[in-house]
Amino acid sequence: MFDRSILEAPAIEVAPLLLGAVISKTTDEGTVSVRLTEVEAYLGAVDPGSHAFRGRTARNGVMFGGPGFLYTYFTYGMHVCANVVCSPVGTATAVLLRAGEVIDGHDLARHRRSTSKTDADLARGPARLVMAMGIELSDGGADLAAPPFDLELPASVSSYQTGPRTGVSGAGGTAEFPWRFWIPGDRTVSPYKASVPKKRAAR
């Protein structure tokens, strides 16, 4: 059980506190636990990169609820990503789980991520992390303090680095938003990729 009050702060404050945290999900297949090594903060109404920037919708409603719940969304028409909701009820901020190290349930994670060539690659990226853990879109709104999930916060904050968020287009992806946090030197941290604006076809 984690102290939910720690997550009542804005995502930019919570994000570094999640580095080194262990998140687990248990299914009929077994349990997979991941130690978080890379996360990104999203700050709702003041953040053009956030799903909550333009207010509450059916899609982002869970972000406006209490802290410590899971916000999931579908991206690129093929991947699920997972976030830890932060801030008090009514304020929508969240931390995207970008990458981590599988520390329990390796065989199950390898089965789910059969294309991974190394264990370091099993949860190296937000879609891979979700796949390795067996997190589904329907897990959106789940309490991370209750089965099938568990979240253990680290006793102390790891040393970390910050930089621009990965793949965020527009103002939210600039160096003015150094809201990606990672454990330096950890081999499970995903490579940085700046967003590339799509070119329009010539008419």
N, CA, C and O of each residue as an XYZ file, in Angstrom:
812
protein
N       0.845     -1.198      0.000
C       0.000      0.000      0.000
C       0.878      1.244      0.000
O       1.800      1.352      0.808
N       0.602      2.173     -0.890
C       1.374      3.409     -0.939
C       0.594      4.532     -0.261
O      -0.614      4.428     -0.046
N       1.302      5.599      0.070
C       0.691      6.768      0.693
C       0.071      7.618     -0.416
O       0.782      8.309     -1.146
N      -1.245      7.564     -0.539
C      -1.925      8.251     -1.640
C      -1.711      9.764     -1.594
O      -1.755     10.429     -2.629
N      -1.481     10.306     -0.406
C      -1.311     11.753     -0.295
C      -0.077     12.250     -1.049
O      -0.022     13.405     -1.470
N       0.915     11.367     -1.216
C       2.123     11.743     -1.962
C       1.774     12.073     -3.405
O       2.428     12.903     -4.035
N       0.746     11.422     -3.922
C       0.360     11.611     -5.321
C      -0.604     12.773     -5.514
O      -1.045     13.022     -6.637
N      -0.940     13.489     -4.448
C      -1.852     14.626     -4.569
C      -1.166     15.880     -5.108
O      -1.830     16.877     -5.392
N       0.151     15.833     -5.249
C       0.891     16.955     -5.808
C       0.777     16.949     -7.332
O       0.375     15.941     -7.912
N       1.128     18.068     -7.994
C       1.118     18.084     -9.461
C       2.064     17.036    -10.037
O       3.042     16.651     -9.397
N       1.769     16.585    -11.234
C       2.539     15.504    -11.860
C       4.024     15.829    -11.966
O       4.858     14.929    -11.867
N       4.367     17.090    -12.165
C       5.769     17.454    -12.310
C       6.550     17.216    -11.015
O       7.767     17.029    -11.047
N       5.848     17.224     -9.876
C       6.473     16.914     -8.597
C       6.438     15.420     -8.303
O       7.356     14.879     -7.687
N       5.392     14.769     -8.739
C       5.243     13.332     -8.482
C       6.161     12.505     -9.374
O       6.684     11.477     -8.943
N       6.359     12.947    -10.614
C       7.106     12.155    -11.598
C       8.451     11.643    -11.079
O       8.700     10.440    -11.162
N       9.335     12.505    -10.545
C      10.621     11.974    -10.066
C      10.478     11.037     -8.885
O      11.343     10.191     -8.657
N       9.378     11.177     -8.117
C       9.148     10.291     -6.975
C       8.796      8.876     -7.424
O       8.922      7.927     -6.650
N       8.355      8.737     -8.674
C       7.979      7.415     -9.190
C       9.169      6.652     -9.761
O       9.066      5.455    -10.029
N      10.297      7.334     -9.951
C      11.488      6.636    -10.440
C      11.988      5.679     -9.371
O      12.267      6.083     -8.242
N      12.097      4.426     -9.732
C      12.463      3.394     -8.762
C      11.261      2.731     -8.119
O      11.408      1.731     -7.416
N      10.052      3.284     -8.356
C       8.841      2.645     -7.838
C       8.603      1.327     -8.570
O       9.032      1.152     -9.710
N       7.919      0.410     -7.904
C       7.602     -0.889     -8.516
C       6.092     -0.993     -8.707
O       5.330     -0.896     -7.745
N       5.669     -1.187     -9.942
C       4.263     -1.379    -10.259
C       4.064     -2.817    -10.726
O       4.850     -3.340    -11.516
N       3.008     -3.444    -10.230
C       2.738     -4.854    -10.542
C       1.300     -5.029    -10.981
O       0.410     -4.287    -10.565
N       1.086     -6.028    -11.830
C      -0.258     -6.453    -12.177
C      -0.315     -7.976    -12.148
O       0.560     -8.658    -12.680
N      -1.359     -8.488    -11.516
C      -1.564     -9.933    -11.418
C      -2.767    -10.341    -12.259
O      -3.845     -9.760    -12.137
N      -2.577    -11.342    -13.110
C      -3.660    -11.900    -13.911
C      -3.693    -13.414    -13.665
O      -2.926    -13.934    -12.854
N      -4.579    -14.105    -14.364
C      -4.632    -15.558    -14.240
C      -3.326    -16.201    -14.706
O      -3.008    -17.324    -14.315
N      -2.572    -15.483    -15.543
C      -1.305    -16.009    -16.045
C      -0.174    -15.872    -15.029
O       0.810    -16.610    -15.083
N      -0.320    -14.926    -14.105
C       0.729    -14.689    -13.118
C       0.915    -13.204    -12.878
O       0.101    -12.388    -13.312
N       1.998    -12.853    -12.181
C       2.301    -11.461    -11.828
C       3.556    -10.990    -12.543
O       4.558    -11.703    -12.599
N       3.491     -9.787    -13.085
C       4.672     -9.123    -13.637
C       4.871     -7.818    -12.879
O       3.941     -7.024    -12.737
N       6.093     -7.605    -12.394
C       6.439     -6.382    -11.661
C       7.522     -5.633    -12.415
O       8.475     -6.234    -12.911
N       7.370     -4.320    -12.499
C       8.321     -3.473    -13.227
C       8.800     -2.341    -12.325
O       8.002     -1.660    -11.681
N      10.104     -2.154    -12.291
C      10.714     -1.014    -11.587
C      10.811      0.128    -12.581
O      11.473      0.001    -13.612
N      10.165      1.232    -12.285
C      10.091      2.344    -13.226
C      11.425      3.081    -13.335
O      12.036      3.439    -12.328
N      11.863      3.302    -14.578
C      13.126      3.991    -14.821
C      12.958      5.255    -15.654
O      13.894      6.044    -15.781
N      11.775      5.450    -16.221
C      11.542      6.631    -17.060
C      10.061      6.978    -17.052
O       9.213      6.107    -17.240
N       9.751      8.253    -16.834
C       8.364      8.714    -16.780
C       8.279     10.105    -17.412
O       9.295     10.763    -17.637
N       7.047     10.538    -17.694
C       6.817     11.893    -18.209
C       5.635     12.513    -17.482
O       4.647     11.836    -17.198
N       5.741     13.814    -17.178
C       4.672     14.533    -16.484
C       3.802     15.295    -17.478
O       4.294     15.860    -18.455
N       2.494     15.297    -17.206
C       1.529     16.050    -18.006
C       0.631     16.836    -17.065
O       0.044     16.275    -16.140
N       0.524     18.166    -17.310
C      -0.077     19.062    -16.323
C      -1.425     19.657    -16.712
O      -1.706     20.808    -16.377
N      -2.242     18.916    -17.396
C      -3.623     19.327    -17.603
C      -3.818     20.655    -18.306
O      -3.280     20.871    -19.392
N      -4.592     21.556    -17.686
C      -5.047     22.789    -18.325
C      -3.931     23.737    -18.737
O      -4.144     24.580    -19.608
N      -2.752     23.626    -18.142
C      -1.649     24.534    -18.484
C      -0.651     23.876    -19.431
O       0.392     24.455    -19.734
N      -0.965     22.675    -19.897
C      -0.015     21.879    -20.664
C      -0.606     21.497    -22.020
O      -1.487     20.639    -22.083
N      -0.134     22.122    -23.114
C      -0.699     21.803    -24.434
C      -0.454     20.369    -24.877
O      -1.079     19.905    -25.831
N       0.446     19.658    -24.201
C       0.697     18.265    -24.543
C      -0.207     17.291    -23.813
O      -0.162     16.087    -24.069
N      -1.033     17.805    -22.899
C      -1.886     16.941    -22.071
C      -3.231     16.675    -22.723
O      -3.775     17.541    -23.408
N      -3.768     15.485    -22.514
C      -5.108     15.152    -23.001
C      -6.175     15.985    -22.315
O      -7.290     16.100    -22.823
N      -5.849     16.570    -21.163
C      -6.824     17.364    -20.409
C      -6.690     18.857    -20.673
O      -7.325     19.658    -19.988
N      -5.887     19.243    -21.640
C      -5.616     20.657    -21.898
C      -6.887     21.437    -22.215
O      -7.031     22.588    -21.804
N      -7.800     20.814    -22.940
C      -9.026     21.511    -23.345
C     -10.226     21.154    -22.474
O     -11.369     21.418    -22.847
N      -9.970     20.562    -21.333
C     -11.056     20.267    -20.409
C     -11.434     18.800    -20.347
O     -10.820     17.947    -20.989
N     -12.449     18.533    -19.568
C     -12.869     17.159    -19.311
C     -13.685     16.590    -20.471
O     -14.539     17.268    -21.042
N     -13.401     15.331    -20.804
C     -14.145     14.613    -21.830
C     -14.406     13.198    -21.311
O     -13.926     12.815    -20.244
N     -15.173     12.433    -22.081
C     -15.413     11.041    -21.696
C     -14.109     10.258    -21.685
O     -13.935      9.340    -20.883
N     -13.189     10.623    -22.580
C     -11.922      9.902    -22.681
C     -11.022     10.156    -21.483
O     -10.424      9.219    -20.953
N     -10.913     11.419    -21.042
C      -9.934     11.753    -19.999
C     -10.521     11.916    -18.605
O      -9.839     12.376    -17.689
N     -11.782     11.541    -18.444
C     -12.472     11.778    -17.181
C     -11.746     11.265    -15.952
O     -11.796     11.899    -14.897
N     -11.071     10.128    -16.067
C     -10.402      9.553    -14.904
C      -9.272     10.450    -14.402
O      -8.896     10.367    -13.232
N      -8.722     11.308    -15.272
C      -7.660     12.214    -14.866
C      -8.155     13.266    -13.873
O      -7.361     13.833    -13.123
N      -9.457     13.525    -13.867
C     -10.031     14.520    -12.975
C     -10.466     13.901    -11.641
O     -10.973     14.601    -10.764
N     -10.267     12.600    -11.496
C     -10.621     11.922    -10.255
C      -9.498     11.993     -9.237
O      -8.600     12.827     -9.354
N      -9.546     11.134     -8.254
C      -8.531     11.147     -7.213
C      -7.198     10.600     -7.675
O      -7.128      9.919     -8.698
N      -6.133     10.887     -6.932
C      -4.799     10.400     -7.288
C      -4.633      8.914     -6.996
O      -5.316      8.350     -6.142
N      -3.705      8.294     -7.729
C      -3.409      6.890     -7.482
C      -4.213      5.929     -8.327
O      -4.229      4.726     -8.063
N      -4.883      6.452     -9.347
C      -5.647      5.610    -10.254
C      -4.946      5.562    -11.611
O      -4.086      6.391    -11.909
N      -5.325      4.590    -12.416
C      -4.673      4.390    -13.709
C      -5.471      5.064    -14.820
O      -6.681      4.870    -14.934
N      -4.786      5.851    -15.631
C      -5.391      6.442    -16.822
C      -4.764      5.768    -18.039
O      -3.551      5.842    -18.233
N      -5.574      5.119    -18.850
C      -5.085      4.437    -20.051
C      -5.670      5.094    -21.287
O      -6.758      5.667    -21.247
N      -4.937      5.005    -22.380
C      -5.454      5.515    -23.644
C      -4.825      4.751    -24.798
O      -3.766      4.136    -24.669
N      -5.514      4.813    -25.928
C      -5.090      4.131    -27.149
C      -4.366      5.145    -28.020
O      -4.854      6.263    -28.186
N      -3.215      4.787    -28.581
C      -2.458      5.719    -29.404
C      -1.997      5.060    -30.699
O      -1.741      3.857    -30.741
N      -1.897      5.855    -31.736
C      -1.470      5.388    -33.056
C      -2.332      4.231    -33.573
O      -1.900      3.475    -34.444
N      -3.527      4.097    -33.046
C      -4.437      3.074    -33.512
C      -4.019      1.653    -33.202
O      -4.600      0.706    -33.731
N      -2.992      1.486    -32.328
C      -2.510      0.134    -32.083
C      -1.902     -0.105    -30.707
O      -1.729     -1.261    -30.321
N      -1.568      0.946    -29.947
C      -0.895      0.758    -28.669
C      -1.691      1.356    -27.516
O      -2.373      2.368    -27.676
N      -1.594      0.717    -26.351
C      -2.156      1.252    -25.119
C      -1.016      1.835    -24.294
O       0.056      1.238    -24.195
N      -1.252      3.002    -23.706
C      -0.285      3.609    -22.787
C      -0.953      3.787    -21.431
O      -2.177      3.889    -21.347
N      -0.147      3.824    -20.363
C      -0.682      3.893    -19.004
C      -0.055      5.041    -18.229
O       1.132      5.333    -18.369
N      -0.882      5.691    -17.405
C      -0.468      6.836    -16.604
C      -0.955      6.694    -15.174
O      -1.993      6.085    -14.915
N      -0.187      7.270    -14.240
C      -0.623      7.374    -12.855
C      -1.247      8.750    -12.662
O      -0.589      9.763    -12.899
N      -2.498      8.802    -12.238
C      -3.191     10.069    -12.025
C      -2.673     10.727    -10.750
O      -2.483     10.066     -9.729
N      -2.447     12.042    -10.822
C      -1.938     12.808     -9.685
C      -2.889     13.966     -9.370
O      -3.904     14.146    -10.042
N      -2.550     14.741     -8.348
C      -3.259     15.959     -7.960
C      -4.605     15.663     -7.303
O      -5.137     14.564     -7.453
N      -5.160     16.637     -6.575
C      -6.459     16.443     -5.922
C      -7.580     16.268     -6.937
O      -7.419     16.569     -8.120
N      -8.715     15.778     -6.457
C      -9.894     15.606     -7.306
C     -10.226     16.933     -7.984
O     -10.266     17.980     -7.337
N     -10.464     16.876     -9.294
C     -10.826     18.068    -10.049
C      -9.676     18.696    -10.808
O      -9.900     19.502    -11.712
N      -8.437     18.339    -10.457
C      -7.255     18.847    -11.156
C      -6.625     17.699    -11.919
O      -6.210     16.704    -11.325
N      -6.553     17.835    -13.235
C      -6.132     16.712    -14.079
C      -4.651     16.761    -14.419
O      -4.249     17.434    -15.368
N      -3.841     16.051    -13.650
C      -2.447     15.856    -14.038
C      -2.139     14.363    -13.927
O      -2.781     13.643    -13.162
N      -1.152     13.909    -14.699
C      -0.840     12.482    -14.710
C       0.598     12.258    -15.140
O       1.211     13.116    -15.775
N       1.129     11.093    -14.786
C       2.495     10.717    -15.134
C       2.452      9.496    -16.046
O       1.952      8.438    -15.666
N       2.984      9.661    -17.249
C       3.061      8.561    -18.202
C       4.185      7.609    -17.799
O       5.294      8.048    -17.495
N       3.902      6.316    -17.797
C       4.911      5.296    -17.505
C       5.628      4.975    -18.811
O       5.093      4.267    -19.664
N       6.846      5.502    -18.963
C       7.555      5.380    -20.238
C       8.403      4.118    -20.340
O       8.460      3.506    -21.407
N       9.061      3.715    -19.256
C       9.946      2.554    -19.352
C      10.278      2.026    -17.970
O      10.137      2.722    -16.965
N      10.726      0.769    -17.947
C      11.107      0.178    -16.672
C      11.824     -1.155    -16.853
O      11.984     -1.658    -17.966
N      12.245     -1.701    -15.735
C      12.954     -2.986    -15.700
C      12.043     -4.050    -15.092
O      11.554     -3.880    -13.976
N      11.818     -5.120    -15.801
C      11.037     -6.232    -15.255
C      11.855     -6.893    -14.153
O      12.967     -7.362    -14.394
N      11.305     -6.928    -12.949
C      12.032     -7.526    -11.822
C      11.346     -8.784    -11.291
O      11.906     -9.490    -10.452
N      10.156     -9.059    -11.769
C       9.453    -10.285    -11.378
C       8.521    -10.676    -12.514
O       7.921     -9.816    -13.159
N       8.402    -11.977    -12.755
C       7.547    -12.460    -13.827
C       8.216    -12.399    -15.185
O       7.557    -12.149    -16.194
N       9.525    -12.627    -15.218
C      10.276    -12.537    -16.467
C       9.731    -13.460    -17.563
O       9.585    -13.044    -18.712
N       9.434    -14.705    -17.203
C       8.967    -15.658    -18.225
C       7.666    -15.196    -18.863
O       7.490    -15.301    -20.077
N       6.754    -14.684    -18.041
C       5.479    -14.201    -18.558
C       5.689    -12.954    -19.422
O       5.076    -12.818    -20.481
N       6.550    -12.055    -18.968
C       6.841    -10.846    -19.741
C       7.485    -11.208    -21.081
O       7.174    -10.604    -22.106
N       8.380    -12.193    -21.068
C       9.018    -12.625    -22.322
C       7.996    -13.236    -23.275
O       8.079    -13.050    -24.489
N       7.038    -13.960    -22.721
C       5.984    -14.556    -23.542
C       5.138    -13.466    -24.211
O       4.797    -13.559    -25.391
N       4.814    -12.443    -23.436
C       3.998    -11.355    -23.977
C       4.777    -10.475    -24.946
O       4.211     -9.887    -25.868
N       6.082    -10.397    -24.720
C       6.947     -9.552    -25.554
C       7.958    -10.447    -26.270
O       9.168    -10.292    -26.107
N       7.446    -11.376    -27.057
C       8.287    -12.393    -27.694
C       9.274    -11.814    -28.706
O      10.235    -12.483    -29.085
N       9.043    -10.571    -29.147
C       9.965     -9.961    -30.107
C      11.170     -9.302    -29.436
O      12.103     -8.884    -30.123
N      11.164     -9.203    -28.111
C      12.289     -8.587    -27.404
C      13.518     -9.484    -27.493
O      13.441    -10.692    -27.267
N      14.636     -8.881    -27.821
C      15.880     -9.645    -27.941
C      16.633     -9.754    -26.622
O      17.445    -10.661    -26.442
N      16.367     -8.831    -25.696
C      17.008     -8.851    -24.388
C      15.985     -8.510    -23.314
O      14.936     -7.939    -23.615
N      16.279     -8.854    -22.068
C      15.383     -8.508    -20.969
C      15.280     -7.003    -20.786
O      14.241     -6.504    -20.355
N      16.342     -6.273    -21.107
C      16.323     -4.822    -20.971
C      15.295     -4.185    -21.888
O      14.849     -3.063    -21.646
N      14.920     -4.894    -22.935
C      13.990     -4.372    -23.942
C      12.534     -4.697    -23.635
O      11.637     -4.199    -24.316
N      12.285     -5.517    -22.629
C      10.929     -5.994    -22.357
C       9.945     -4.863    -22.083
O       8.817     -4.892    -22.576
N      10.359     -3.863    -21.300
C       9.468     -2.753    -20.931
C      10.120     -1.417    -21.262
O       9.928     -0.429    -20.553
N      10.884     -1.394    -22.335
C      11.649     -0.211    -22.746
C      10.851      0.613    -23.746
O      11.069      0.541    -24.955
N       9.926      1.393    -23.214
C       8.996      2.166    -24.022
C       7.594      2.002    -23.460
O       7.287      0.947    -22.906
N       6.727      3.009    -23.581
C       5.410      2.947    -22.926
C       4.512      1.818    -23.410
O       3.821      1.199    -22.600
N       4.505      1.534    -24.709
C       3.668      0.451    -25.226
C       4.224     -0.908    -24.818
O       3.459     -1.825    -24.521
N       5.534     -1.046    -24.800
C       6.164     -2.301    -24.402
C       5.935     -2.577    -22.926
O       5.674     -3.716    -22.538
N       6.031     -1.540    -22.100
C       5.791     -1.703    -20.659
C       4.379     -2.229    -20.413
O       4.174     -3.167    -19.643
N       3.419     -1.610    -21.076
C       2.024     -2.022    -20.921
C       1.823     -3.464    -21.391
O       1.130     -4.243    -20.736
N       2.422     -3.808    -22.510
C       2.269     -5.159    -23.043
C       2.903     -6.198    -22.119
O       2.316     -7.247    -21.857
N       4.105     -5.898    -21.629
C       4.800     -6.829    -20.738
C       4.006     -7.082    -19.458
O       4.003     -8.194    -18.930
N       3.336     -6.044    -18.966
C       2.576     -6.174    -17.723
C       1.176     -6.729    -17.924
O       0.524     -7.140    -16.964
N       0.708     -6.742    -19.170
C      -0.654     -7.201    -19.416
C      -1.700     -6.147    -19.100
O      -2.857     -6.478    -18.838
N      -1.306     -4.879    -19.121
C      -2.252     -3.787    -18.898
C      -3.080     -3.599    -20.160
O      -2.550     -3.602    -21.271
N      -4.396     -3.435    -19.974
C      -5.307     -3.274    -21.096
C      -6.023     -1.931    -21.011
O      -6.045     -1.299    -19.955
N      -6.604     -1.500    -22.121
C      -7.338     -0.244    -22.142
C      -8.443     -0.243    -21.088
O      -8.737      0.790    -20.487
N      -9.045     -1.394    -20.871
C     -10.135     -1.517    -19.901
C      -9.679     -1.359    -18.454
O     -10.509     -1.273    -17.550
N      -8.351     -1.321    -18.226
C      -7.831     -1.098    -16.877
C      -7.893      0.370    -16.477
O      -7.594      0.718    -15.335
N      -8.279      1.227    -17.409
C      -8.417      2.645    -17.084
C      -9.380      2.838    -15.916
O     -10.478      2.281    -15.910
N      -8.965      3.628    -14.930
C      -9.774      3.860    -13.738
C      -9.470      2.917    -12.594
O     -10.017      3.076    -11.502
N      -8.600      1.928    -12.823
C      -8.253      0.972    -11.764
C      -7.476      1.662    -10.648
O      -6.660      2.551    -10.896
N      -7.744      1.237     -9.417
C      -7.039      1.749     -8.246
C      -5.711      0.998     -8.124
O      -5.700     -0.228     -8.012
N      -4.605      1.721     -8.144
C      -3.296      1.079     -8.072
C      -2.982      0.541     -6.687
O      -1.952     -0.103     -6.487
N      -3.867      0.801     -5.727
C      -3.687      0.273     -4.376
C      -4.531     -0.972     -4.137
O      -4.614     -1.463     -3.011
N      -5.159     -1.483     -5.195
C      -6.046     -2.637     -5.043
C      -5.806     -3.632     -6.168
O      -5.408     -3.244     -7.266
N      -6.049     -4.936     -5.899
C      -5.890     -5.956     -6.937
C      -6.707     -5.599     -8.175
O      -7.809     -5.065     -8.046
N      -6.197     -5.879     -9.362
C      -5.012     -6.700     -9.648
C      -3.693     -5.925     -9.644
O      -2.655     -6.464    -10.026
N      -3.733     -4.647     -9.209
C      -2.528     -3.825     -9.241
C      -1.905     -3.653     -7.865
O      -2.539     -3.865     -6.832
N      -0.651     -3.264     -7.893
C       0.051     -2.893     -6.672
C       1.118     -1.868     -7.058
O       1.761     -1.995     -8.100
N       1.298     -0.862     -6.221
C       2.315      0.160     -6.462
C       3.100      0.376     -5.182
O       2.529      0.683     -4.135
N       4.408      0.214     -5.272
C       5.290      0.428     -4.130
C       6.218      1.590     -4.451
O       7.025      1.509     -5.377
N       6.102      2.672     -3.684
C       6.948      3.831     -3.904
C       8.311      3.611     -3.257
O       8.398      2.956     -2.219
N       9.382      4.149     -3.853
C      10.721      3.954     -3.292
C      10.890      4.718     -1.987
O      10.201      5.709     -1.746
N      11.807      4.255     -1.148
C      12.061      4.917      0.134
C      12.708      6.283     -0.083
O      12.511      7.200      0.715
N      13.466      6.417     -1.143
C      14.119      7.692     -1.457
C      14.123      7.892     -2.964
O      14.013      6.935     -3.729
N      14.249      9.140     -3.379
C      14.236      9.464     -4.802
C      15.596      9.148     -5.420
O      16.636      9.539     -4.889
N      15.577      8.442     -6.537
C      16.816      8.153     -7.256
C      17.355      9.435     -7.874
O      16.601     10.378     -8.114
N      18.659      9.472     -8.130
C      19.197     10.587     -8.906
C      18.577     10.496    -10.292
O      18.372      9.399    -10.811
N      18.280     11.632    -10.887
C      17.591     11.586    -12.169
C      18.014     12.737    -13.057
O      18.608     13.715    -12.605
N      17.692     12.596    -14.333
C      17.901     13.645    -15.309
C      16.560     14.019    -15.920
O      15.595     13.259    -15.837
N      16.506     15.190    -16.531
C      15.274     15.642    -17.169
C      15.574     16.129    -18.584
O      16.705     16.491    -18.910
N      14.537     16.128    -19.410
C      14.670     16.607    -20.778
C      13.299     16.727    -21.410
O      12.295     16.424    -20.766
N      13.235     17.169    -22.673
C      11.952     17.308    -23.362
C      11.231     15.968    -23.468
O      11.863     14.914    -23.543
N       9.927     16.020    -23.472
C       9.139     14.804    -23.607
C       9.291     14.214    -25.005
O       9.583     14.921    -25.969
N       9.088     12.918    -25.089
C       9.303     12.189    -26.339
C       8.060     12.214    -27.231
O       6.954     11.902    -26.788
N       8.263     12.590    -28.487
C       7.191     12.483    -29.474
C       6.024     13.409    -29.276
O       4.964     13.176    -29.855
N       6.173     14.481    -28.459
C       5.083     15.425    -28.235
C       5.220     16.569    -29.233
O       6.240     17.258    -29.245
N       4.213     16.776    -30.064
C       4.285     17.814    -31.082
C       3.855     19.159    -30.523
O       3.269     19.228    -29.443
N       4.143     20.222    -31.249
C       3.731     21.560    -30.850
C       4.492     22.066    -29.643
O       5.573     21.571    -29.322
N       3.915     23.065    -28.970
C       4.586     23.716    -27.841
C       4.913     22.746    -26.719
O       5.923     22.907    -26.033
N       4.074     21.746    -26.526
C       4.288     20.812    -25.422
C       5.492     19.914    -25.577
O       5.861     19.205    -24.640
N       6.113     19.931    -26.749
C       7.263     19.068    -26.956
C       8.584     19.808    -26.994
O       9.619     19.214    -27.294
N       8.562     21.100    -26.693
C       9.789     21.893    -26.758
C      10.612     21.756    -25.487
O      10.180     21.168    -24.495
N      11.821     22.325    -25.554
C      12.718     22.285    -24.399
C      12.158     23.062    -23.221
O      12.654     22.930    -22.102
N      11.124     23.874    -23.457
C      10.481     24.607    -22.362
C       9.684     23.668    -21.466
O       9.235     24.065    -20.392
N       9.507     22.430    -21.902
C       8.778     21.433    -21.132
C       9.708     20.243    -20.855
O       9.504     19.163    -21.410
N      10.728     20.430    -20.000
C      11.662     19.327    -19.714
C      11.064     18.376    -18.684
O      11.618     18.177    -17.603
N       9.929     17.797    -19.041
C       9.143     17.031    -18.079
C       9.239     15.527    -18.280
O       8.383     14.773    -17.816
N      10.286     15.095    -18.974
C      10.621     13.667    -19.018
C      11.712     13.438    -17.981
O      12.706     14.162    -17.946
N      11.522     12.431    -17.139
C      12.447     12.139    -16.048
C      12.950     10.712    -16.200
O      12.164      9.806    -16.478
N      14.244     10.501    -16.020
C      14.771      9.147    -16.139
C      15.971      8.937    -15.236
O      16.627      9.891    -14.816
N      16.252      7.660    -14.941
C      17.408      7.290    -14.140
C      18.610      7.213    -15.074
O      18.633      6.367    -15.968
N      19.599      8.067    -14.892
C      20.730      8.097    -15.823
C      21.518      6.799    -15.828
O      21.770      6.199    -14.782
N      21.902      6.376    -17.031
C      22.732      5.189    -17.175
C      21.983      3.879    -17.138
O      22.584      2.825    -17.342
N      20.674      3.914    -16.881
C      19.906      2.665    -16.828
C      19.628      2.174    -18.243
O      19.144      2.936    -19.080
N      19.927      0.919    -18.513
C      19.817      0.384    -19.876
C      18.375      0.206    -20.341
O      18.138     -0.044    -21.523
N      17.415      0.330    -19.437
C      16.022      0.161    -19.847
C      15.366      1.465    -20.269
O      14.232      1.448    -20.746
N      16.041      2.591    -20.107
C      15.487      3.874    -20.519
C      15.373      3.912    -22.041
O      16.297      3.502    -22.744
N      14.254      4.397    -22.548
C      14.027      4.397    -23.990
C      14.789      5.527    -24.669
O      15.066      6.546    -24.036
N      15.133      5.368    -25.946
C      15.845      6.431    -26.670
C      14.934      7.621    -26.896
O      13.735      7.463    -27.129
N      15.513      8.827    -26.825
C      14.728     10.042    -27.041
C      14.420     10.226    -28.518
O      15.296     10.083    -29.371
N      13.164     10.544    -28.809
C      12.755     10.814    -30.184
C      11.900     12.076    -30.199
O      10.806     12.106    -29.635
N      12.411     13.109    -30.848
C      11.642     14.335    -30.971
C      10.490     14.127    -31.946
O      10.586     13.311    -32.863
N       9.402     14.866    -31.746
C       8.272     14.763    -32.658
C       8.632     15.400    -33.991
O       9.229     16.476    -34.027
N       8.273     14.745    -35.076
C       8.514     15.264    -36.419
C       7.186     15.612    -37.043
O       6.370     14.722    -37.283
N       6.939     16.918    -37.322
C       5.657     17.305    -37.922
C       5.425     16.577    -39.256
O       6.345     16.402    -40.055
N       4.178     16.163    -39.468
C       3.844     15.477    -40.710
C       3.807     16.472    -41.869
O       3.252     17.564    -41.745
N       4.400     16.084    -42.985
C       4.399     16.939    -44.160
C       3.113     16.729    -44.955
O       2.663     15.604    -45.174
N       2.551     17.837    -45.371
C       1.331     17.750    -46.173
C       1.700     17.480    -47.640
O       2.692     17.996    -48.155
N       0.891     16.676    -48.277
C       1.142     16.355    -49.685
C       0.922     17.593    -50.551
O       0.036     18.404    -50.281
N       1.734     17.725    -51.585
C       1.607     18.862    -52.498
C       0.298     18.783    -53.251
O      -0.151     17.702    -53.633
N      -0.300     19.920    -53.458
C      -1.585     19.957    -54.183
C      -1.380     20.575    -55.575
O      -2.334     20.698    -56.343
